[in-house]
Amino acid sequence: MKTIIICISVHHGNTKKIAKAMAYVLNADILEPVNIDISNLEEYDLIGFGSGIYGWKHHNSLLNLIDKLPQTNKRAFIFSTRGNFIRIVPLKNYHNKLRYGLLKKGFEIIGEFSCLGLDTSGPLRFSGGKNKSHPDEKDLNDARKFTVGLKNGFKFTEIMGS
Ligand SMILES: Cc1cc2nc3c(=O)[nH]c(=O)nc-3n(C[C@H](O)[C@H](O)[C@H](O)COP(=O)(O)O)c2cc1C
């Protein structure tokens, strides 16, 4: 199962840590959206899409890339790190834009993962931020378990992680 992970992690590299844990399990390459040559995606069986959550959605460069993709029937998974533990909106909503973008292109989404990440946005920077130790070892282990599930053909219907 040839896999690529497309990840952009601009705030603290939180999502990149998760991407690396996943890539190790799947023996996958990790590339940023700007470095993707769309014609090369043809060779992959599974594509992971991940970033931090910025303003209730994934990073624009990831969303813009998906807009440019051709119709497909490939399998995909989604992941994110985020600042909010208390879910002002259901966690699922944070992934909506990316999920619907992928579904519109014909992707089959076989799993979604999210966990907390250090957040020093806005006034949080004055206190050193929140979720200071995240992603922590448990988050990375959860990401590994999720990815082992994907590798073994399991499909997740709920967002995994914390
Ligand atoms: C400009 C900005 C907007 C953010 N918006 C949200 C948000 O809407 N919801 C949330 O839970 N976290 C939000 N965060 C926190 C990030 O999602 C969190 O820190 C994430 O782990 C960053 O991942 P990264 O280090 O991979 O970029 C925001 C952070 C920044 C810098």
Ligand as a Chemical Component Dictionary entry (heavy atoms), coordinates in Angstrom:
data_LIG
# 
_chem_comp.id                   LIG 
_chem_comp.type                 NON-POLYMER 
_chem_comp.pdbx_formal_charge   0 
_chem_comp.three_letter_code    LIG 
# 
loop_
_chem_comp_atom.comp_id 
_chem_comp_atom.atom_id 
_chem_comp_atom.alt_atom_id 
_chem_comp_atom.type_symbol 
_chem_comp_atom.charge 
_chem_comp_atom.model_Cartn_x 
_chem_comp_atom.model_Cartn_y 
_chem_comp_atom.model_Cartn_z 
_chem_comp_atom.pdbx_ordinal 
LIG C1  C1  C 0 -3.977 31.619 13.660 1  
LIG C2  C2  C 0 -4.363 30.421 14.485 2  
LIG C3  C3  C 0 -5.691 30.013 14.533 3  
LIG C4  C4  C 0 -6.061 28.903 15.311 4  
LIG N1  N1  N 0 -7.385 28.500 15.321 5  
LIG C5  C5  C 0 -7.747 27.427 16.058 6  
LIG C6  C6  C 0 -9.108 26.994 16.093 7  
LIG O1  O1  O 0 -9.992 27.543 15.429 8  
LIG N2  N2  N 0 -9.413 25.933 16.879 9  
LIG C7  C7  C 0 -8.476 25.260 17.602 10 
LIG O2  O2  O 0 -8.817 24.300 18.298 11 
LIG N3  N3  N 0 -7.160 25.629 17.568 12 
LIG C8  C8  C 0 -6.775 26.686 16.819 13 
LIG N4  N4  N 0 -5.448 27.064 16.771 14 
LIG C9  C9  C 0 -4.442 26.247 17.485 15 
LIG C10 C10 C 0 -3.736 25.273 16.547 16 
LIG O3  O3  O 0 -4.670 24.478 15.834 17 
LIG C11 C11 C 0 -2.814 24.323 17.316 18 
LIG O4  O4  O 0 -1.843 25.065 18.002 19 
LIG C12 C12 C 0 -2.163 23.314 16.366 20 
LIG O5  O5  O 0 -1.577 22.292 17.128 21 
LIG C13 C13 C 0 -1.131 23.961 15.471 22 
LIG O6  O6  O 0 -0.550 22.960 14.677 23 
LIG P1  P1  P 0 0.856  23.150 13.934 24 
LIG O7  O7  O 0 1.921  23.368 14.995 25 
LIG O8  O8  O 0 1.040  21.851 13.225 26 
LIG O9  O9  O 0 0.705  24.293 13.008 27 
LIG C14 C14 C 0 -5.061 28.164 16.025 28 
LIG C15 C15 C 0 -3.716 28.586 15.958 29 
LIG C16 C16 C 0 -3.361 29.682 15.190 30 
LIG C17 C17 C 0 -1.908 30.092 15.133 31 
# 
loop_
_chem_comp_bond.comp_id 
_chem_comp_bond.atom_id_1 
_chem_comp_bond.atom_id_2 
_chem_comp_bond.value_order 
_chem_comp_bond.pdbx_ordinal 
LIG C1  C2  SING 1  
LIG C2  C3  SING 2  
LIG C2  C16 DOUB 3  
LIG C3  C4  DOUB 4  
LIG C4  N1  SING 5  
LIG C4  C14 SING 6  
LIG N1  C5  DOUB 7  
LIG C5  C6  SING 8  
LIG C5  C8  SING 9  
LIG C6  O1  DOUB 10 
LIG C6  N2  SING 11 
LIG N2  C7  SING 12 
LIG C7  O2  DOUB 13 
LIG C7  N3  SING 14 
LIG N3  C8  DOUB 15 
LIG C8  N4  SING 16 
LIG N4  C9  SING 17 
LIG N4  C14 SING 18 
LIG C9  C10 SING 19 
LIG C10 O3  SING 20 
LIG C10 C11 SING 21 
LIG C11 O4  SING 22 
LIG C11 C12 SING 23 
LIG C12 O5  SING 24 
LIG C12 C13 SING 25 
LIG C13 O6  SING 26 
LIG O6  P1  SING 27 
LIG P1  O7  DOUB 28 
LIG P1  O8  SING 29 
LIG P1  O9  SING 30 
LIG C14 C15 DOUB 31 
LIG C15 C16 SING 32 
LIG C16 C17 SING 33 
# 
